[in-house]
Structure formats: structure tokens, C-alpha cells
Amino acid sequence: MREGRPRSFYVLAIFFAAYVLFLYGPMIAIYVLSFQGPQGGLTFPMNGVSTFWIAKLFQGTGIVDLGAAFRRSLLLGIIVMIVTVVLSVAAGMAFRRKFKAQSILFYSAIASLIVPSIITSLGISLEFRIIDDLIKAHWNENFETSMGLLTSGLGAHLTWTLPFGLLIMFAIFNRFDPRLEEAARDLGATPWQTFRHVVLPIILPSVIGIGLFGFTLSWDELARSSQAIGAVNTLPLDLQGLTTTVTNPDIYALGTVISAVSFTVISLALGTIHMLNKRQAAKGSDAGKGLV
Amino acid sequence: MSEEVLQQATPGLIPGSGTARAAKPTRLSPSFISWLQAGPMMLVFLAFFLIPLVFVVIVSFWDYNEYQLLPAFSGRGYTDTFEGCIAQLPDLCTIGKTYLKTLNLCFMVWAITLFIGFWVAYFLAFHVRSKTWQMGLSLLCTIPFWTSNVIRMIAWIPLLGRNGLVNSGLMKTGLINHPIEWLLFSEFSVVLALVHLFTFFMVVPIFNSMVRIDKSLIEAAYDAGATGFQTLVNVIIPLSKPGIVIGSIFVITIVMGDFITIGVMGGQQIAAAGKIIETRVNALQFPAAAANAVILLVITFLIITMMSRIVDIKREL
């Protein structure tokens, strides 16, 4: 039997609903506005409905070279995702035993998370400038720069995604039963077999979560990229550049396209996690089924 | 085969295992494996976080001219930053005013996100009873965090602009005759956008603290005759303190260093600690930018130290 809801429940439920509306309302507004008619402006009311502005983006006649920036951001996002998953899982495993430098790594990750992004970004850009100067002075006078999407840019994004990856790994192993590994070891599994066939399948849903964080945080990253990305721009940087100049719904269309990628990745990841959890619930345990 | 199994399960049990071990490929020592596992992440932080921070400090003491860095010791980055600070006393100089403004902004955003974050987390932790609903609603709060911040900023333009929904709505109802100008590209819109973007960082840690609270403690308070308000103040708030502190650290450090939200939502007109750094970099005055970064780092560090006195962060994660 359930008790009746107290009055505070209804007050807070309304508060929560208002918060959700506050979160999503403005975003939905621009998704709708990106389908403005060709004569449409930056605000409501809608002036007809069309895919004019979105089509204009893909024609390349629009405001930025969307295609190139899109491919760069996608490439960087995927690499960041893979590196984040691999390094986070590895480091997460390491944290289950005591090792020297454990607290150094932990505090580096936390500091990397909370030191303002502009400082990290500036530091990386200074580091690469100094490296460039050294190369020019000692080896190759014609050297251009070592800064770029996959050097300084990748590093800058990793300083943002890895702390999240590590914290998620802590959460996973906090509720992981080490007896499962002991059982595997007792049955003669090598450490690698134990990891591959016992640990990994159990933590896989959360590992996909780390990948989701890795990709989406990189895909939308701005503050750390700002100084450290080098000569080329990522998609969010292009979008930010547009905020001061644009007077038609191009910018909403671009926003909608970027969000569409985010939402696709989010649904794929959540769908996979859900599927894995269901499979684990159905097939994960043979307890009580007796010996066959 | 079976001997090998037994050997791994209980090393040293089987006679002659010493020779058997020597024949097998040598096992890696546990500490070496730890290094192998944690090393790559450590290297990334070293190369792209710790060394860059050292460079920021070093370069802040270098000299510069219009177009390049001069690697010679100089305090110019700092003297330029604090220019006129003593001469103008008792009035505040530019940097003083900017930091005062940033701290003020920070305080407002902190207070609002704490209020919203606390009650959202409270609702999720104590009023939502089924685990599925709890998951679903938490996810609903998390999804915007995975989408672009810039888009979530420009999303306010059609609502708050001169001809936006709010202004046209208010004009229609006859409450105002002229559009309200301070809705967009103002301090108001900066605070609104920061709250919109970063309340998430408050909700998650507070929620985590709250779900760990033993429900029987709340029942005990109730049985002992405490009112709902007394339970809140004497039981729930003290036990959620770690989450409140961690969330506050996140929000404060983000707002202290922010230059993008303040730039976009402030119409590039509002000065802030992070924006000084950006402006200096754009003018290629790297030592001055670095000096400002060091100042910002010191102030942020002081705030965090003060807050972490209240709670042991490492224990709570």
C-alpha cells in the first residue's frame, strides 16, 4: 500500500517541471525557428515553414565552410572518444590497487577539471609556441607550427574528457564485486581472460557511457579549443564566431544540425546501454538453474 | 593442466612450483602493471595540463613587444595588469573593478544554481520513488549537458531579443509600451544563461549525496517529533553538505574563468576575469595574458581551498 503524496511533492513536482521547461524550452525554440521560410527572421512568428536554411548550409554557399569544419569536429570527436575510453578504463583498473603516484594522478584529474579552461588553453598554446620556437632555432628554420587539430587540439580536449572518464570508472568499480574476478582466477583464467570475459562485459554499459561523454564533450567543446586548436576551426568555434554577425536563421540551422549529431550519438549510446543491460539481466546469471 | 590451475589458485602449495615458475614466462609485477595502466593518462595530464601550467607561470614573467615573446625576466605582465592601482586609490583600478564584477556575477550564479539545484536534487532523491522514474528524470536533466553550450546560449535570442517572445508577449498584454532592452546582451542575460548551462553541475553532486542518506534517519527525525522544516535543516542539509560543496566548487570555478558565455550573452560588452585573458591573447600580449591567468588561478585556488576546508573531496567521490 502506498501512502498519499505530501503537499510538498506537488510543489516540488511543479518546480521540477518548470526547471525542465527552462532547460528545454529555448532549445526547442531554435530548432523550430531553423525551419523558417526563406523570408523568415531571427524571432517568432514563423514566416512560413521550409528547410531553406538547412539546405543552404549544405550547399556550402552559406556562412562557413560547414563541410570541412564538420569533418574536423567529427574526426576529433571520434579520436577523443576512443582515447578517453581506453585510457580511462586502463587507469580505472590501476586505481583498484594501491600504486605510487596514485594521488598525483587523482589530483591532476580533479585539477584539470576545475582549473578554468581558458588557463589550460592558454598554457597549451604557450607550450606549443615555445616548442615551435625551439624547432625553428635549432633544427629547421622553415618549420611552420606543431600546433594543430590532432596535436594541441586533441590534448586540450583530453584534459576535459579524461577526468570525467576517470570519475565514471571510480563509480563503476565502487559497486563492482571483486569476487567475480577471484572466481575467474580460481577457474584458471589469465589476467587478460579475466578482464576480457568477466570484467569487460559487466562494465560495458558504463564504458559506453564514457564514450558518450568523450564524444559529446569534444563535439561541443569551445573554451579549451579557443586558444589551442591552431589555424583551423572546429564547428562550435565557427558557430561562436557567427553569434556577433549573423542576422538571419543560418545560425539556428547550424545549431540544429550540430544538435542533431549530438542527439543521434546520445540515442545510439543510450539505446546500446539499455540493450546491454537487458541482455545482462536476461542472460547474465544462471543462478538457480542448476547444472546442465 | 590441473596442476597449473592449482598453481595459480594457491601459489606455493604444489611441491616444485619454484622450478615450474622459472620455466614459465615471468609474470609482470603488480606495480609495473599499475604503471602501464595509469601511465598513459598521467602522460596526457603531464603534457597537456601540468607542463602548460608551468609555462603559464614562466611566461608571465617574460617580456614582450608588439608582436613577440622575449624570453627575459620581466615583471611587465604584472605591472601592466595592475597599472594605476596605487595611483587611483582609494578608487578601484580596472583590474580591481573587473574582479569585483566577476565575483559579484559568480555569487549571483552560485546562489541561484544552488537554490534550483538543491530542490531539483531533493525532488529526485526523496519524492521520486521508483528507480526507473528516478533514472529517467535524471537523464532528462543530463541530456542538455551533452549538447552544445553555444547553441543553448543563442537559444535565448528569439525569446529575449527586442522583438522576442517575451517582449512581444508583454506588449500584447499591454504591460509595457516599449520593448525591454535589458533582457538580452546584459548582465541579466549572462546570469540567466550561466544558470541555464551550469545548474547541472549542482544537481548531480547534491543528488549523489542525498541518495546516500539513510532513509531511516529521516524517519527517526520524524518519529522524534521534528517538523519537515526541522528535518530539512538538521538532517538533510548537513548530510548533503559534501554534494553542495562539490557542486559549488564546479559552478564557481566555471563562472570565474568564463569568457564565452559572458562574451556571447553580454554582447562582448561586459568585462570579466576570463575575458581579460582572451583580450590580451588576441593582442598577442602573451606575458600579460599569462600574468592574468596566474592571478585568476591564485584566486580560484584560494576559493577552492576555503571550500574544501569544509569537506574532504577525495573521500566523497
Chai-1 contact restraints between the chains, C-beta under 6 A:
chainA,res_idxA,chainB,res_idxB,connection_type,confidence,min_distance_angstrom,max_distance_angstrom,comment,restraint_id
A,F9,B,H127,contact,1.0,0.0,6.0,A-B,restraint_1
A,L12,B,F123,contact,1.0,0.0,6.0,A-B,restraint_2
A,L12,B,H127,contact,1.0,0.0,6.0,A-B,restraint_3
A,F15,B,W119,contact,1.0,0.0,6.0,A-B,restraint_4
A,F16,B,V120,contact,1.0,0.0,6.0,A-B,restraint_5
A,F16,B,F123,contact,1.0,0.0,6.0,A-B,restraint_6
A,Y19,B,V120,contact,1.0,0.0,6.0,A-B,restraint_7
A,L23,B,P144,contact,1.0,0.0,6.0,A-B,restraint_8
A,P26,B,A155,contact,1.0,0.0,6.0,A-B,restraint_9
A,P26,B,W156,contact,1.0,0.0,6.0,A-B,restraint_10
A,P26,B,L159,contact,1.0,0.0,6.0,A-B,restraint_11
A,M27,B,A155,contact,1.0,0.0,6.0,A-B,restraint_12
A,A29,B,P158,contact,1.0,0.0,6.0,A-B,restraint_13
A,I30,B,A155,contact,1.0,0.0,6.0,A-B,restraint_14
A,L33,B,P158,contact,1.0,0.0,6.0,A-B,restraint_15
A,T43,B,P158,contact,1.0,0.0,6.0,A-B,restraint_16
A,T43,B,G161,contact,1.0,0.0,6.0,A-B,restraint_17
A,T43,B,N163,contact,1.0,0.0,6.0,A-B,restraint_18
A,T43,B,G164,contact,1.0,0.0,6.0,A-B,restraint_19
A,F44,B,L165,contact,1.0,0.0,6.0,A-B,restraint_20
A,L87,B,P40,contact,1.0,0.0,6.0,A-B,restraint_21
A,L87,B,M41,contact,1.0,0.0,6.0,A-B,restraint_22
A,A90,B,Q37,contact,1.0,0.0,6.0,A-B,restraint_23
A,A91,B,A38,contact,1.0,0.0,6.0,A-B,restraint_24
A,A91,B,M41,contact,1.0,0.0,6.0,A-B,restraint_25
A,M93,B,Q37,contact,1.0,0.0,6.0,A-B,restraint_26
A,A94,B,S34,contact,1.0,0.0,6.0,A-B,restraint_27
A,A94,B,Q37,contact,1.0,0.0,6.0,A-B,restraint_28
A,A94,B,A38,contact,1.0,0.0,6.0,A-B,restraint_29
A,R97,B,S34,contact,1.0,0.0,6.0,A-B,restraint_30
A,F99,B,S31,contact,1.0,0.0,6.0,A-B,restraint_31
A,F99,B,S34,contact,1.0,0.0,6.0,A-B,restraint_32
A,L105,B,A38,contact,1.0,0.0,6.0,A-B,restraint_33
A,L105,B,M42,contact,1.0,0.0,6.0,A-B,restraint_34
A,S108,B,F45,contact,1.0,0.0,6.0,A-B,restraint_35
A,S112,B,F45,contact,1.0,0.0,6.0,A-B,restraint_36
A,S112,B,F49,contact,1.0,0.0,6.0,A-B,restraint_37
A,I114,B,T253,contact,1.0,0.0,6.0,A-B,restraint_38
A,P116,B,G257,contact,1.0,0.0,6.0,A-B,restraint_39
A,I118,B,G257,contact,1.0,0.0,6.0,A-B,restraint_40
A,I118,B,F259,contact,1.0,0.0,6.0,A-B,restraint_41
A,I118,B,G274,contact,1.0,0.0,6.0,A-B,restraint_42
A,I118,B,I277,contact,1.0,0.0,6.0,A-B,restraint_43
A,I119,B,A293,contact,1.0,0.0,6.0,A-B,restraint_44
A,I119,B,L297,contact,1.0,0.0,6.0,A-B,restraint_45
A,L122,B,A289,contact,1.0,0.0,6.0,A-B,restraint_46
A,L122,B,A293,contact,1.0,0.0,6.0,A-B,restraint_47
A,G123,B,P52,contact,1.0,0.0,6.0,A-B,restraint_48
A,G123,B,L53,contact,1.0,0.0,6.0,A-B,restraint_49
A,G123,B,F55,contact,1.0,0.0,6.0,A-B,restraint_50
A,G123,B,V56,contact,1.0,0.0,6.0,A-B,restraint_51
A,I124,B,F48,contact,1.0,0.0,6.0,A-B,restraint_52
A,I124,B,P52,contact,1.0,0.0,6.0,A-B,restraint_53
A,L126,B,F55,contact,1.0,0.0,6.0,A-B,restraint_54
A,L126,B,V59,contact,1.0,0.0,6.0,A-B,restraint_55
A,E127,B,P52,contact,1.0,0.0,6.0,A-B,restraint_56
A,E127,B,F55,contact,1.0,0.0,6.0,A-B,restraint_57
A,G155,B,F48,contact,1.0,0.0,6.0,A-B,restraint_58
A,L158,B,V44,contact,1.0,0.0,6.0,A-B,restraint_59
A,T159,B,F48,contact,1.0,0.0,6.0,A-B,restraint_60
A,T159,B,F49,contact,1.0,0.0,6.0,A-B,restraint_61
A,L162,B,M41,contact,1.0,0.0,6.0,A-B,restraint_62
A,F170,B,L317,contact,1.0,0.0,6.0,A-B,restraint_63
A,D186,B,A9,contact,1.0,0.0,6.0,A-B,restraint_64
A,G188,B,V5,contact,1.0,0.0,6.0,A-B,restraint_65
A,T216,B,W146,contact,1.0,0.0,6.0,A-B,restraint_66
A,D220,B,S148,contact,1.0,0.0,6.0,A-B,restraint_67
A,L222,B,I260,contact,1.0,0.0,6.0,A-B,restraint_68
A,A223,B,I260,contact,1.0,0.0,6.0,A-B,restraint_69
A,Q227,B,V281,contact,1.0,0.0,6.0,A-B,restraint_70
A,P236,B,S148,contact,1.0,0.0,6.0,A-B,restraint_71
A,P236,B,V150,contact,1.0,0.0,6.0,A-B,restraint_72
A,L239,B,V150,contact,1.0,0.0,6.0,A-B,restraint_73
A,Q240,B,V150,contact,1.0,0.0,6.0,A-B,restraint_74
A,T243,B,I154,contact,1.0,0.0,6.0,A-B,restraint_75
A,T243,B,V264,contact,1.0,0.0,6.0,A-B,restraint_76
A,G255,B,I151,contact,1.0,0.0,6.0,A-B,restraint_77
A,I258,B,S148,contact,1.0,0.0,6.0,A-B,restraint_78
A,S259,B,T147,contact,1.0,0.0,6.0,A-B,restraint_79
A,S259,B,I151,contact,1.0,0.0,6.0,A-B,restraint_80
A,S262,B,W146,contact,1.0,0.0,6.0,A-B,restraint_81
A,S262,B,T147,contact,1.0,0.0,6.0,A-B,restraint_82
A,I266,B,W146,contact,1.0,0.0,6.0,A-B,restraint_83
